[in-house]
Amino acid sequence: MAKQPMLKFVQIDRDMPLKRSADTRKEDFDEIYAEFAATKAQEQSSRCSQCGVPYCQSHCPLHNNIPDWLRLTATGRMQEAYETSQATNTFPEICGRICPQDRLCEGNCVIEQSGHGTVTIGAVEKYITDKAWDEGWVQPIKPAQERRESVGIIGAGPGGLAAADMLRRAGVKVTIYDRYDRAGGLLTYGIPGFKLEKDVVMRRNQLLADGGVEFVMNCNVGQDISFEDIRAKHDAVIIATGVYKSRDLEMPGSGADGIVKAIDFLTVSNKAANFGDSIEAFENGSLNAAGKRVVVIGGGDTAMDCVRTSIRQGATSVKCLYRRDRANMPGSQRETQNAEEEGVIFEWLTAPRGFTDQAGKVAGVMVQKMRLGPPDATGRQAPEVIEGSDYVEPADLVIKALGFEPEDLPTLWEQPELPVTRWGTIKAAFQTGATDMDGVYAVGDIVRGASLVVWAIKDGRDCAEAILNRFDAAASSIAAE
């Protein structure tokens, strides 16, 4: 009788790839987790219970075939495991690194609910695709047949790149327009290298270029090219700009030097640390935490990126202010733990009410202590000010990580008819991304608001499928005439 390769969660404990020590990893911007060895990946995959209703799959936005590729990994069928993973996910090696698995697939694993510890899905997903790259199984797109249609995509982030990949595989001509000098959006310039090393993103970009996707970089729509010109050049247009407008704080002293936006801080750090670019704002210290007392305001994943980046830049101290407690913070608990290990101090139930300065340069944050009161409209307990608890937190650099909002695209692009919601996001159909403008689609954060990379990938793939269906229907109509 053949030996059972799965259901070993009773005999084998959950195990993660080795994590580098905090003292070592805070000295560089390399990823903090080592790779699984082949035997360890197979061992951990064999813990999967192969349950009849795989909650890991249903709680993944992409509905990845997780039990299937875990079984293939456990039995050593690695190329098939990669092909199964790639079938539903354009960038599995990226999702394996940055998805909040604790809130999605791993957090809903059946054996986790039974007390045996979840399967390490993310680490195995990363291992599968990294091995595929090493073995040469990942190849540029080669469409079986070229099509006459073309699609223009505005934005080279995960949503736009996912759509480009699917459209190009079908033979559609694809051109991506992006404001930055490198493709990838927040994958390239928002997420630090210790979570996602940049060669991982760059090799995907190159793979798309090798497969025939055209990239037009350093291109600001509305300035370097008009939205109307893009529409005229293509049979369909996908808006995948993301949301880059930072939420701000309007309070006393907020105009002082040294109070900066998270996106500016992270972009400059990524350019300097990961690409070796010479950036004046980094070299002159205005967007550099070296030797400074840093205070980061916010409790999401962007705030975690900022505090951990500040540690690596050589800050003398790093504190994070968040108005709720640890249990109610929006960021990943795993990232919070990593930050604490690296020396970040979290000041829970605190909020700024203003800033002090010396000669126009920020000197401190005026902080008020909070307590949690009744739930707000979202069901979370609303923070309330504790009167008389104010104090000043000394600071040489304050980073605002308060989230992102959409830019006013109808005004920037001179397209008043572009449909937007009351939040400024583009109004688009669920699943297809179609807007009320003929041939214009929108995907990712510019539709959802600031969200996860995996949701942008799903939106891009769904939109590409809808566009292909539209092209096929039009072709069939012409053929029938």
C-alpha positions in Angstrom: 0.0 0.0 0.0 1.4 3.4 -1.0 2.5 5.7 1.8 0.1 8.6 2.6 2.0 11.8 1.5 -0.4 14.2 3.2 -2.3 14.7 6.4 0.9 14.8 8.5 -0.1 17.8 10.6 -0.4 15.6 13.7 3.2 14.2 13.4 4.9 17.3 12.0 4.7 20.8 13.6 4.3 24.0 11.8 7.7 25.5 10.8 8.7 28.7 9.1 11.9 29.5 7.1 14.6 30.7 9.4 14.4 34.4 10.2 17.6 36.3 10.5 18.4 37.8 13.9 17.2 41.3 14.5 20.7 42.6 15.1 21.8 41.2 11.7 18.8 42.1 9.5 18.5 45.7 10.7 21.9 46.4 9.2 20.6 45.9 5.6 17.6 45.9 3.3 17.7 42.2 2.4 14.7 40.0 3.0 14.5 38.7 6.6 13.5 35.1 5.9 15.7 32.5 4.4 14.4 30.1 1.7 12.9 26.8 2.5 15.1 23.9 1.5 13.4 21.3 -0.8 13.0 18.8 2.0 11.5 21.4 4.3 9.1 22.7 1.7 7.9 19.1 1.0 7.6 18.4 4.7 5.6 21.5 5.5 3.3 20.9 2.4 2.6 17.4 3.6 0.9 18.8 6.7 -2.1 19.9 4.5 -5.3 18.1 5.4 -6.6 18.2 1.8 -10.0 19.1 3.3 -13.1 18.8 1.2 -13.9 22.5 1.5 -10.6 24.3 1.4 -11.1 27.5 3.3 -7.6 28.6 2.5 -8.6 28.7 -1.2 -12.0 30.4 -0.6 -10.4 33.1 1.5 -7.7 33.9 -1.1 -8.9 36.7 -3.4 -7.5 34.8 -6.3 -8.9 31.5 -5.2 -5.6 29.9 -5.7 -5.6 26.1 -5.9 -3.6 25.9 -2.7 -4.4 22.2 -1.7 -3.4 21.1 -5.2 0.0 22.7 -5.3 0.7 21.8 -1.7 0.1 18.1 -2.6 2.3 18.4 -5.8 5.1 20.0 -3.7 4.8 17.3 -1.0 5.2 14.6 -3.7 8.1 16.3 -5.4 6.3 17.3 -8.6 7.7 20.8 -8.5 7.1 22.0 -12.1 3.5 20.9 -11.9 3.2 22.7 -8.6 4.5 25.9 -10.2 2.2 25.6 -13.2 -0.8 25.1 -10.9 0.2 28.1 -8.8 0.8 30.3 -11.9 -2.6 29.3 -13.4 -4.5 31.6 -11.0 -1.8 34.0 -9.9 0.3 36.2 -12.1 2.9 36.9 -9.4 2.9 34.0 -6.9 6.5 34.8 -5.7 5.4 38.3 -4.9 2.2 37.2 -3.1 4.2 34.6 -1.2 6.4 37.4 0.2 4.0 40.2 0.9 0.4 38.9 1.3 -0.9 39.0 4.8 -1.4 35.3 4.9 -2.3 35.5 8.6 -5.5 37.3 7.6 -6.2 35.3 4.4 -5.2 31.8 3.5 -3.2 30.7 6.6 -5.6 32.5 8.9 -8.4 30.3 7.6 -6.6 27.0 7.4 -8.7 24.1 8.9 -5.9 22.6 10.9 -5.1 26.0 12.4 -8.7 26.0 13.7 -8.2 22.6 15.2 -5.1 23.7 17.1 -2.3 22.1 15.1 -0.8 25.3 13.5 -1.6 26.5 10.0 0.3 25.2 6.9 3.0 27.7 6.0 1.3 28.5 2.6 3.1 31.7 1.9 6.6 30.3 2.4 5.8 27.3 0.1 4.3 29.6 -2.5 7.5 31.7 -2.6 9.6 28.5 -2.7 7.7 27.0 -5.7 8.1 30.1 -7.9 11.7 30.9 -6.9 12.6 27.3 -7.8 10.8 27.8 -11.1 12.9 30.8 -11.9 16.1 29.0 -10.9 15.2 26.0 -13.1 14.2 28.1 -16.1 10.6 27.1 -16.1 9.5 30.7 -16.2 9.6 31.8 -19.8 8.6 35.0 -21.7 5.1 35.2 -23.1 4.7 33.7 -26.6 1.2 34.1 -27.9 -0.1 31.4 -30.1 -1.4 34.0 -32.5 -1.2 37.8 -32.6 -4.4 39.8 -32.5 -5.1 43.2 -34.2 -6.5 44.8 -31.0 -4.4 46.9 -28.6 -4.9 48.0 -25.0 -3.3 51.0 -23.2 -2.8 50.6 -19.5 -2.2 53.7 -17.3 -0.2 52.6 -14.3 2.5 49.9 -14.0 1.5 48.6 -10.5 0.3 45.1 -9.8 -3.2 45.6 -11.3 -1.9 47.0 -14.5 0.9 44.4 -14.8 -1.5 41.5 -14.2 -3.9 42.7 -16.9 -1.0 43.2 -19.3 0.2 39.7 -18.7 -3.2 38.1 -19.5 -3.9 40.3 -22.5 -0.4 39.7 -24.0 -0.8 35.9 -23.5 -3.9 36.2 -25.7 -1.9 38.1 -28.4 -3.3 41.6 -27.7 -0.8 44.5 -28.2 -0.2 46.1 -24.8 1.3 49.5 -23.9 1.8 50.5 -20.3 2.2 54.2 -19.4 3.6 55.1 -16.0 4.9 58.2 -14.3 7.9 56.6 -12.7 11.3 55.5 -14.2 10.8 51.9 -13.3 7.7 49.7 -13.5 6.1 48.0 -10.5 4.3 50.9 -8.7 4.3 50.3 -5.0 6.0 46.9 -5.5 9.1 48.9 -6.7 9.0 52.1 -4.7 6.5 51.6 -1.9 7.4 48.3 -0.3 10.9 48.1 1.3 13.4 45.6 0.1 13.4 43.7 3.4 9.9 42.6 2.5 10.3 42.4 -1.3 13.7 42.5 -2.8 13.6 44.5 -6.0 15.3 42.0 -8.3 12.1 39.9 -7.8 10.0 42.7 -9.3 12.5 43.7 -12.0 12.7 40.2 -13.4 8.9 40.1 -13.8 9.0 43.5 -15.5 11.7 42.2 -17.9 9.7 39.1 -18.5 6.8 41.1 -19.6 9.0 43.3 -21.8 10.6 40.2 -23.4 7.0 39.0 -24.1 6.2 42.0 -26.1 4.6 44.4 -23.5 5.7 48.0 -24.3 6.6 50.3 -21.4 6.4 54.1 -21.7 8.1 55.3 -18.5 8.5 58.8 -17.1 5.1 59.6 -18.6 2.6 61.7 -16.8 -0.8 61.4 -18.3 -2.4 64.8 -18.6 1.1 66.4 -19.1 3.3 64.3 -21.4 0.3 62.7 -23.2 -3.4 63.3 -22.9 -6.0 60.8 -21.9 -7.8 61.4 -25.1 -4.6 60.6 -27.1 -4.3 57.3 -25.3 -7.9 56.4 -26.0 -7.4 57.2 -29.7 -4.4 54.9 -29.9 -6.0 51.9 -28.4 -9.1 49.7 -28.6 -9.5 49.8 -24.8 -7.9 51.6 -21.9 -7.4 50.4 -18.3 -6.8 52.9 -15.6 -4.6 51.3 -12.9 -3.0 54.3 -11.3 -3.4 53.2 -7.7 -3.9 55.8 -5.0 -0.9 58.0 -4.2 -2.4 61.1 -2.5 -1.4 61.0 1.1 -3.9 61.8 3.8 -2.7 64.8 5.8 -2.8 66.3 9.3 -4.0 69.9 9.6 -3.0 70.9 13.1 -0.8 73.4 14.8 2.8 73.3 13.6 2.2 70.9 10.7 4.1 73.1 8.2 7.4 72.6 10.0 10.4 71.2 8.2 11.0 67.5 9.0 7.4 66.5 8.8 7.2 64.3 5.7 4.8 61.9 3.9 5.3 58.2 4.1 5.2 57.7 0.3 8.0 60.3 -0.2 10.1 58.7 2.5 9.7 55.2 1.2 10.2 56.1 -2.4 13.5 57.9 -1.8 14.7 55.1 0.5 13.9 52.4 -2.1 15.7 54.4 -4.8 18.8 54.9 -2.7 19.0 51.6 -0.8 17.8 49.2 -3.4 18.8 50.8 -6.7 21.8 52.9 -5.7 20.2 56.1 -7.2 21.6 59.4 -6.1 18.7 61.3 -4.5 19.4 64.8 -3.2 16.6 64.6 -0.6 18.3 61.5 0.9 21.8 62.8 0.7 21.0 66.2 2.3 19.1 64.4 5.1 15.6 65.7 4.6 14.3 62.2 3.7 16.9 60.2 5.7 16.4 59.0 9.3 20.1 58.6 10.0 21.0 60.0 13.4 17.5 61.2 14.1 14.7 60.6 16.6 11.9 59.4 14.4 8.2 59.4 15.1 5.9 57.6 12.7 2.1 58.4 13.0 -0.2 55.6 11.9 -0.8 51.9 12.5 -1.1 50.3 9.1 1.4 48.3 7.0 2.8 51.6 5.5 3.6 52.7 9.0 5.3 49.4 9.7 7.4 49.9 6.5 8.4 53.4 7.7 9.5 52.4 11.2 11.5 49.4 10.0 13.1 51.5 7.2 14.1 54.2 9.8 15.8 51.5 11.9 17.9 50.4 8.9 18.8 54.0 8.0 20.4 54.4 11.4 17.8 56.4 13.4 18.8 56.9 17.1 15.2 56.0 18.1 12.0 55.1 16.4 8.5 55.4 17.9 5.2 54.7 16.4 2.1 56.5 17.6 -1.3 54.8 17.0 -4.6 56.0 18.4 -6.0 52.5 19.2 -4.5 49.5 20.9 -2.5 46.6 19.5 -5.5 44.4 19.0 -7.3 47.0 16.9 -4.4 48.2 14.6 -5.0 47.6 10.9 -1.4 46.5 10.1 -0.1 43.0 10.2 0.6 41.6 13.6 3.6 39.7 12.1 5.1 43.0 10.9 4.5 44.6 14.3 6.4 41.8 15.9 9.3 42.1 13.4 9.4 45.9 14.1 9.5 45.3 17.9 12.3 42.8 17.5 14.3 45.4 15.6 13.9 48.1 18.3 10.8 50.0 17.4 8.8 51.3 20.3 5.0 51.4 20.0 3.0 54.0 21.8 -0.5 52.6 21.8 -3.6 54.7 22.4 -1.8 58.0 21.5 -2.6 60.6 18.9 -0.9 63.8 17.8 -2.6 67.2 18.4 0.2 69.4 17.0 3.9 69.8 16.6 6.6 71.9 18.2 9.5 73.5 16.3 12.7 75.3 16.7 13.4 77.9 14.0 10.9 76.2 11.7 12.3 72.7 12.1 10.2 70.1 13.9 11.3 69.5 17.5 8.5 67.3 18.9 5.0 65.9 18.6 2.4 67.1 21.0 0.7 63.9 22.0 -2.6 63.2 23.7 -3.4 59.9 25.4 -6.5 58.0 24.3 -8.9 55.4 25.6 -11.3 53.2 23.6 -14.9 54.2 23.9 -18.1 52.9 22.2 -17.8 51.3 18.7 -17.8 53.7 15.7 -19.6 53.3 12.4 -17.3 50.5 11.3 -17.9 48.5 14.5 -14.4 49.3 16.0 -14.2 51.0 19.3 -13.8 54.7 18.8 -10.8 56.4 20.5 -11.5 59.1 23.0 -9.1 61.7 24.4 -8.1 61.5 28.0 -8.1 65.1 29.2 -5.0 66.4 30.9 -2.8 63.6 29.6 -0.9 65.6 27.0 2.9 65.4 26.6 5.5 66.2 24.0 7.4 63.4 22.2 10.8 64.7 21.0 11.3 64.2 17.3 13.8 65.3 14.5 11.8 63.5 11.8 8.0 62.9 11.7 6.6 60.6 9.1 2.9 60.7 8.4 1.6 57.2 7.5 -2.1 57.9 7.6 -3.2 56.1 4.4 -3.8 57.2 0.8 -6.6 58.8 -1.2 -7.2 58.9 -5.0 -6.0 61.9 -7.0 -8.6 64.0 -8.8 -8.2 62.2 -12.1 -11.1 64.0 -13.9 -9.4 67.3 -13.3 -5.8 66.2 -13.8 -6.8 64.5 -17.1 -9.4 67.1 -18.2 -12.0 64.3 -18.3 -15.0 65.7 -16.3 -17.2 62.8 -17.6 -14.9 60.2 -16.0 -17.2 58.6 -13.4 -16.1 58.8 -9.8 -17.6 57.9 -6.4 -18.1 60.4 -3.6 -14.7 59.1 -2.3 -13.0 60.1 -5.5 -12.4 56.5 -6.6 -13.4 55.6 -10.2 -16.8 54.1 -10.5 -16.4 50.7 -12.3 -18.4 47.5 -12.6 -17.8 44.7 -10.2 -15.7 41.9 -11.8 -15.2 43.5 -15.2 -13.8 47.0 -14.2 -15.9 48.6 -17.0 -16.8 52.3 -16.5 -19.5 54.3 -18.2 -17.0 55.6 -20.7 -16.9 53.3 -23.7 -13.8 51.1 -23.8 -12.5 52.5 -20.5 -11.9 50.2 -17.6 -10.4 50.7 -14.1 -8.8 48.2 -11.7 -7.1 48.0 -8.3 -6.8 50.7 -5.7 -8.2 53.5 -7.9 -11.5 51.6 -7.7 -11.3 49.9 -4.3 -9.3 52.6 -2.4 -6.1 51.6 -0.7 -6.1 47.8 -0.5 -4.0 44.7 -0.9 -1.7 43.8 -3.8 -3.5 40.5 -4.3 -6.8 42.3 -4.8 -5.2 44.5 -7.5 -3.9 41.3 -9.2 -7.4 39.8 -9.2 -8.9 43.0 -10.6 -6.3 43.1 -13.4 -6.9 39.5 -14.4 -10.7 39.8 -14.3 -10.6 43.0 -16.3 -8.4 41.4 -18.9 -10.8 38.5 -19.3 -13.7 41.0 -19.7 -11.8 42.9 -22.4 -11.0 39.7 -24.3 -14.6 38.6 -24.1 -15.6 42.0 -25.6 -13.0 41.7 -28.4 -14.2 38.2 -29.2 -17.8 39.2 -29.3 -17.0 42.1 -31.6 -15.0 39.8 -33.9 -17.9 37.3 -34.0 -20.3 40.0 -34.8 -18.2 41.2 -37.7 -17.8 37.7 -39.0 -21.5 37.1 -38.9 -22.3 40.1 -41.1 
